[in-house]
Each structure stands twice: as structure tokens, then as C-alpha cells.
């Protein structure tokens, strides 16, 4: 995923137009994509069960079915992997007249499905016209004695226009045995009216058995994108799937999306679950994005055990390529303050502080450690930083300071200190000995040999 807002091409009146994708709503078997043209006018693409129906340049009407889709549906803002996966970049969407769309719908779908689809066109079709079509469907079934199908149309009418006078007919005696199935949400409703049962499961998807019923229905129809969407929706809204459902979610997105896309999705979900967090950290490590992985582990919004992630965190902090400036320092400090084992704190600090000192001044490091000083001053690493801060401007303590810098792998700082000490005490061989050692560790063999010669000469003179 590029992270860029996707653009699609539509063909309206023979003219290809490139539009920017703003967001997508998934609601009651429909997917509706909101686009924006160069004039900042809104265009909508309508899909039923992933099949494109038509598109319109319209303004969304208040309280319309279209507005409800974006208010009560599952909405993804572009860019998002689900939108990118749904809209093929090479596809051109052909806008058709309402009459042509209606004729095509009647050939392909049941009248119940057509009634549902038309209800989403209420921002460009009048409510009266939609109700008129639904009324015709109802009476067609009723004249043929198909009372179950006629009642199904009434249920679509109720979803679309709850004040429609047609609904009074639902209380008629001939519909009583059908009505009770809907009123009691009878288990057989799924078999008798799968469309309405799916709509009810979607509405109540935050709870079981509705979520499980919806997930099963979508999976049986291979509507994998909708399955992923309801998982994301449930997790986002704090309704955590069961332990058995998480592996299914991970398996599904792994089969359909690249590592990069999965990272994008899980980055917005991992704070809700340690399982998702673990999966996200694994993906980030695979891409050597150690800084991002560390930030996930130390995010103070996550519910993780410090003990369980200590090894992971330590391993990534020791990476030579680590970019310290990308680490959330405040979160790392909070993590360390919550760590119960002093040994673990010490290990993290000895791994992190040398890298921190490569990018920051000693005073900055000291300031960052202040909460830990208050927490426990007995840690050797804290004592070292405190002493370094105290003596850093003392000309008589540069040899000691250089040794401390060396212990923290700050070779250049150590060299500066030893050079200062050598200038201040030209007869003392110890700073020269240290310079020999540091340059050798840096692989600067010639410089090390020069200081070794000076050191040997000083030892002979003193001897």
C-alpha cells in the first residue's frame, strides 16, 4: 500500500473522469464508495455484493438510506487496504441511467433484493417512486398467493420507510404465521428470509450470536472482504473477538494482503489485543522496522506484560541500525518505570543509552532519566550517568569521564576526554594508554600504533 489516496476512473456520458476516493461504507449487502471530483463535488458508486450497479453525482440527503450507510455502516477512509483491494485500478466505472439500471436489476436479482437496492438510491430517486415500486412487488406476490414473499417486501418497506401506510397490512391474518418469525427472531428466519436475517445480524453485530451468524453467512458466500470488515469493526469498537476468532482473522488477512497492508491494518487495531500486537510486531521485525516494533511494544495503551516482551525489546534495542530518534522516549520511560525487575531495567538502559548518547547531549540523557532516578538510584547505570553529569565540566576529572564514556561505547567522546587529559598532564602515560586502546577498538590501527609508541617512550623515560 502506497499510503496515497486512490483515484478511479468513471465514464459519464462518454467522458472519462478521474476521481479521488474519499471513503467507503459497507452496509446491508451494499458497498458505497464516496468520490470527489476536481470541483469538489461528490460522486457515489453503488455496489451490491461487490457487483457495481451505477454511480451518481449527488448530494447526500439527510436521513436518507445513503446517509445511514455512512452513519451506521462500517466506514473506511482512503487510503485503506480494503478500499485498494476492492477497487481495481484498471477498472472504468460506467454510469447508466436509472431506467437501464432498474431493468438490469430485475433480470439479475429477486424483487426483494431489487427493493433493498432501490432504497439506497433515495438521494436521487424520490421516496414516492421507490415506494411505488415496492408496492407493486408486494401486490404481485399477494395476487399470486405468495404471502411469505409479499411479507418479505413489507419488511424491506419497514427498513426504508417505517411510517409507510403499507405496513398496516403486515397485521393481516394471512401474514400472522410469517410475522411471528420476525417478531421473535425465530432461528428458522435465516432459512426463510436470509436477506433480512443478514440485515438484522449486521445491525446487532456487536453481540453474539449475531456476529457469529453474520460471519458464517459471509464466509459461506465467499465475501471475504466483508468478513474482514466486520472483524475490524468489532475490534475497533472494543468488542473483542473470541480467542478462536483471532487466528481466523489473521489467517484471512495474511492470505489476501501483503505484509505492508497488514501492518497498516493492524497498526490501528493492535492496542486492543495482545495477539494482534504480537502479529504486528512480527511483521515489523520482518521488515526491519525495529523502531516501529519497539514503539508498539512500549505503547502505554496496550495491555502487555513487561516480563513477556523484555527479551523482544532488548533484542531490537541492540540492533546496529536502530534509529533512536524514532523511538517514543516518553513511552519507553513509562515502560521502564513499570518494570518490576531491576536487572531488566539495567539491561535495557545499557543497551539503549549508548545509542541515545550518539544522538543527544549528556544533559538530555540525564534529564530523560529523571523519573528513574526518583524510582531507584541504586542502578549502576544511573549512578554512572549522574556522576558523568556532575564531572563533565571539571577539567580535573576528564580521565574519569573518558573511562565512563568508553564504558558506554562513546569512543569519540572518550577520545576527546583523553586528549584533554593528555594536554593537561603531558607526563601521565594513562590517557595515552587509553587512546591506544580506543583507536585499536575503532580499527584505526595506525593511530593506535602512534599512541602505543608514545606510551612506550613515556614508560622508558619514567623508568
C-alpha positions, -999 to +999 in steps of 0.1 A: +000+000+000+014+033-011-003+054+016-017+077-012-054+083-017-066+061-046-081+075-077-106+058-100-119+064-135-156+068-142-173+071-176-202+096-176-219+105-209-189+091-228-164+112-209-137+095-187-132+114-154-106+107-128-120+110-092-104+108-058-116+082-034-126+096+000-142+067+019-162+035+015-192+023+036-202-013+040-239-017+050-266-043+044-250-061+014-241-027-001-208-011-006-209+026-014-178+045-024-176+082-020-156+101-045-146+137-051-141+154-084-119+184-092-147+208-085-152+193-050-185+178-060-194+144-045-199+113-066-211+079-052-205+044-066-231+018-056-223-019-053-244-049-043-225-079-030-194-064-047-211-060-081-211-025-095-246-011-101-242+026-110-227+059-100-242+093-094-230+129-088-254+138-060-256+155-026-264+131+002-299+138+016-303+140+054-319+108+069-316+090+036-306+054+034-274+066+018-266+087+049-275+058+072-249+037+054-221+061+063-235+067+098-243+031+109-223+011+085-186+001+086-167+030+071-131+031+059-113+063+049-090+063+019-062+053+018-070+018+032-061-017+020-097-028+019-106+001-005-075-005-026-083-042-027-119-036-037-114-010-064-092-023-093-070+004-106-076-006-142-114-006-139-136+021-155-170+025-140-197+032-165-226+053-153-260+042-165-294+058-165-318+048-137-341+030-161-313+009-175-301+000-140-337-009-130-341-032-159-308-049-153-316-054-116-349-071-124-331-096-147-304-104-121-319-102-087-351-111-068-377-084-063-368-084-026-332-076-035-342-050-060-364-033-034-334-032-010-311-018-036-335+009-047-338+020-011-302+031-013-309+053-043-331+077-022-307+106-026-315+108-064-348+089-066-379+102-049-392+083-019-426+081-036-412+064-067-393+039-046-424+031-025-444+027-057-420+000-069-421-018-036-459-016-035-461-032-070-437-060-059-459-066-028-492-068-047-477-090-074-467-116-048-500-112-029-521-117-061-502-149-067-508-161-032-471-159-023-477-144+011-442-152+025-426-133-003-451-105+000-443-102+037-406-100+029-413-070+007-431-054+037-401-059+058-379-041+033-405-013+033-403-011+071-365-007+068-368+020+042-399+039+054-412+030+089-442+054+085-454+039+053-491+031+055-485-002+037-471-016+069-506-018+083-511-048+060-485-067+080-511-072+107-535-090+084-544-126+093-528-141+062-494-129+073-496-138+110-475-170+108-448-151+089-449-121+111-443-141+143-409-154+128-397-118+125-412-106+158-395-134+178-364-135+156-370-172+151-340-194+143-357-205+111-357-169+098-323-175+083-337-202+061-369-184+053-355-149+047-317-149+045-316-113+033-335-099+063-317-122+087-284-109+074-295-073+078-306-080+114-273-097+122-254-067+108-274-043+129-267-063+161-232-074+151-217-061+183-231-091+201-234-128+197-249-149+183-254-121+157-217-116+149-211-154+146-242-157+123-231-129+101-195-142+099-208-176+089-231-162+063-204-140+047-179-168+048-203-193+031-208-168+003-170-161+000-175-125+008-141-123+024-138-085+024-170-082+044-157-108+069-125-088+074-146-056+077-168-069+105-137-082+124-121-048+121-153-031+131-157-053+161-122-048+173-122-011+167-154-007+188-139-026+217-159-058+212-130-082+212-135-114+192-130-147+210-096-163+212-107-188+185-117-160+161-083-141+162-064-168+143-091-169+116-088-131+112-050-133+110-052-162+085-077-143+063-057-110+061-025-130+056-040-148+026-053-116+010-029-088+018+008-080+016+029-075+048+028-038+043-010-038+040-014-060+071+009-036+090-013-007+081-045-025+092-030-039+125-014-006+134-048+007+141-060-024+159-031-038+179-038-017+211-070-037+215-053-071+217-020-087+227-025-113+199-028-086+173+001-067+188+023-098+186+014-103+150+021-066+142+055-067+159+064-099+140+055-082+107+075-050+116+105-071+126+103-090+092+107-056+075+135-045+098+113-017+111+126-021+146+118+014+158+081+009+149+081-025+165+096-011+197+070+017+198+042-009+195+057-029+224+060+001+247+028+018+238+012+026+272-023+020+258-015-017+253-022-043+279+010-063+278+032-078+305+066-063+308+081-097+315+067-112+283+082-085+260+115-078+277+135-102+256+120-089+224+126-053+233+162-059+244+169-078+211+156-049+190+173-022+210+206-039+203+202-036+165+231-016+150+207+001+125+184+014+152+173+050+147+170+063+183+152+095+172+123+074+161+117+058+195+089+072+216+111+083+246+082+091+269+067+057+264+100+039+269+105+058+302+070+048+313+077+012+304+109+012+325+091+028+354+066-001+353+093-027+351+095-048+383+129-063+378+159-040+383+180-064+362+157-059+332+159-021+336+196-022+338+198-044+306+175-020+287+194+011+297+229-004+290+216-013+255+197+020+248+218+048+264+249+043+242+227+048+212+209+077+228+242+094+235+251+091+198+222+114+191+217+135+222+238+155+247+246+140+281+223+165+298+194+154+276+200+118+286+203+128+322+170+147+320+152+118+304+164+095+332+150+118+359+119+096+366+141+066+371+164+085+394+134+091+416+124+055+412+157+038+422+191+055+423+210+022+431+213+011+395+249+013+384+240+028+350+221+056+368+250+062+391+273+064+361+251+090+342+247+110+374+285+111+380+292+120+344+267+149+346+285+161+377+320+160+364+316+168+327+328+204+331+355+196+357+390+198+340+405+176+367+380+147+360+384+143+323+403+110+326+375+095+348+349+109+324+367+094+294+366+060+310+329+063+316+323+074+280+343+044+269+322+021+291+292+034+273+308+029+238+311+066+232+345+064+216+347+099+202+337+115+235+362+093+253+390+103+228+382+140+234+384+135+272+417+116+270+432+142+246+422+169+271+438+149+299+470+143+279+473+180+273+467+189+309+491+162+322+516+156+295+538+133+317+509+110+327+510+079+304+475+067+314+455+088+289+479+078+262+474+042+271+436+047+268+440+064+234+460+034+222+432+011+233+403+032+219+418+037+185+425+000+182+389-008+191+378+016+163+400-003+139+423+028+134+455+007+136+479+034+125+467+059+151+467+032+178+503+023+169+514+060+171+500+063+206+515+030+216+549+043+205+544+075+226+533+054+255+563+031+253+586+062+251+570+077+282+574+045+301+611+043+292+616+079+304+597+073+336+615+041+342 
